[in-house]
Amino acid sequence: MKVIDLRSDTVTQPSPEMRQAMFEAELGDDVYVEDPTVNRLEAIAAERLGKEAGLMTVSGTMSNLLALLSHCGRGDEVIMGDQAHTYRYEVGGPAALASLTTWTVPNQRNGTLRLEDVAAAIRGDDIHNPRTRLIVIENTHNRMGGVVLSPEYIDTLGELARRHGLKLHMDGARLFNASVALGVDPRVLTRSVDSVCFCLSKGLACPVGSVVCGSKDFIATARRYRKMLGGGWRQAGVLAAAGLVALDKMVDRLADDQRTARRLAEGLAALPAYTVDMECVRTNIVMFELKDPRLEPAAFHAAMKARGVLFNSSGPRRFRLVTHYGIEMAHADTALAALRDVVA
């Protein structure tokens, strides 16, 4: 029985072309900034996002932490959403490793932070308060179901940040999913942010990696912090080679993942045992709720696993399906048949 793994787009396997590129990669020592393949990936990534420079890291979590460390000082404060990945799923790194305080404001259904909420969270010049330094946004937004932030919203938030002397960082783990969904160049989505990172190891199907981009000064600072965190790697071109293939070959095919996700969402919405908010199905993530009271979540998971379909929980009776490279329409139809069968 083939397992249909919809837990995350992190479970992707590198394509044959990526494997060949990794085998043939030209290598050097990246701590000395001498790995030509890494240097090429960082330059291309920065150009694709309209920034001066880039830095390859081991993960999106590391990229986000480097951004916080580089923009802020000990005891400063960061504003982000209460559903942000950086707040909920990055092991408390902002506090534990960057000595930062976090002010969370509610994420709206569309993934945005209300501008009035952000403005109200900005600290005044008072000796009793930490200094607000940074705003963090997420695009696409994971916990809100893969929704996409519009260029207009990001531009307006960027204006607010600049007006208050703050920096704006985008956790763009699935940024290219957002650009494909909106049909815009990714630079349109990053033009108003001071730094941005994206994952190579999610929808782009690389085995490892993330790239954080920003100004040359920002990246120079981030490079030092990367070394401090133990993230200075040597012949990393063997991994960067897959990233180069991803940026060349894997971005356009993200539209296939989004069509497959739409098939799953529409199929689920037609079944009375489940609830799907179709307005939030914009990219490759489908959030749904199990309404059928006969099934407890643990039993539901076990029954689906027995039928060869894997996915994650996102709440007491809320679940997440993520489409990715390797999941085709036929797999979506098989998963839907299992979802129908398990509540029959």
C-alpha positions, 0 to 999 in steps of 0.5 A: 500500500502506497502511503499518501503523506499529507502531514507537511511539504517538508516530507518531499524528496529531492527530484532526480535533477536535484540529486544529479546537481548535488553529485556534481556540485562545485564545492568550497569552504562556506565559512570562508565564503569560498563555496561557489555553489552556495555563493551563487544560490545566495546571490540568485535568491537575493536577486529574486527577492529584490534584496542586496544579499542572501545567506543560506541557513540550515532551516527557516527557524534559524533564518527567523532567529538570525533576523531577530538577532540582527535587527534587535538588541538584548531586551528589545521587543518584537511584535508578531501575530499570536498564531505566528510560526516564530511565536508558536513553533520555534522553541522560544528562541526569541526569548531563550537565545535572543533575549527578546520580549514578544508582544503578540497581537491577534492574527485575523482570519486572512493572516493579517495583523490589524494595523491599529493593533500593531500601532497600539503595541508599539512602545513609547519612549519610556524607561519602564518599557522595552524598546520596540524594534521589529514587526514580524509577519508570515506569508503564506500563513501556516496556522491560518490555512496557507492564506496569502498577504497582499502586496498592498497590505504589506506595503501599508504595514511597511509604511507604519513600521518606517514611520515608527523607526521599526524594521519589518521581517517576513517569515516567507517559508512558503513565499513562492506559494504566495507569489504563484497564488497571486500571480505576482513577482515575489519582489512585489511581496518583499519590496516593503520588508527589511528582511525575508526568508524562505524555505528550500525544504518545503514546497521547493522540495530540497532536502535541507535549507533556507535562505534569509535575504536583506541588505549587505549590512544585515547579512554581514551581521546575520552571518556572524550570528549564524557562526555563533549558533553553530551554523557555519558549514563547510562544503555546503554547495552539495545542498545549495546545488539542490536549491539552485535547481529548485529556484529554476524548476520548482517554483512554477509547479507550485501551482499544481500543489495548489490545484491538488489542495483545491480538489481536496478542499472541495471534496471535503466540503461536500462531505457532511462529516467535515467542515472546510473554510473554502475562503482560506484555501488559497495555496497548498494547505487545507484546514478542516474540522471533523464534525462527526461525533462518533469518531474521536481524533485519535481513532480518526487518525488511526483509521486514516493511517490504516488506509494509507493516509497521513496528516497532522492535527492542528487543534482538538478536532482540527486537521491539516492536509498539505500538498507537495511535490510527489502528491498528484491528483490521483492521490488526492482522490484516493485520500478523499475516498478514505475520508469518505469511507472512514465516516461512512 
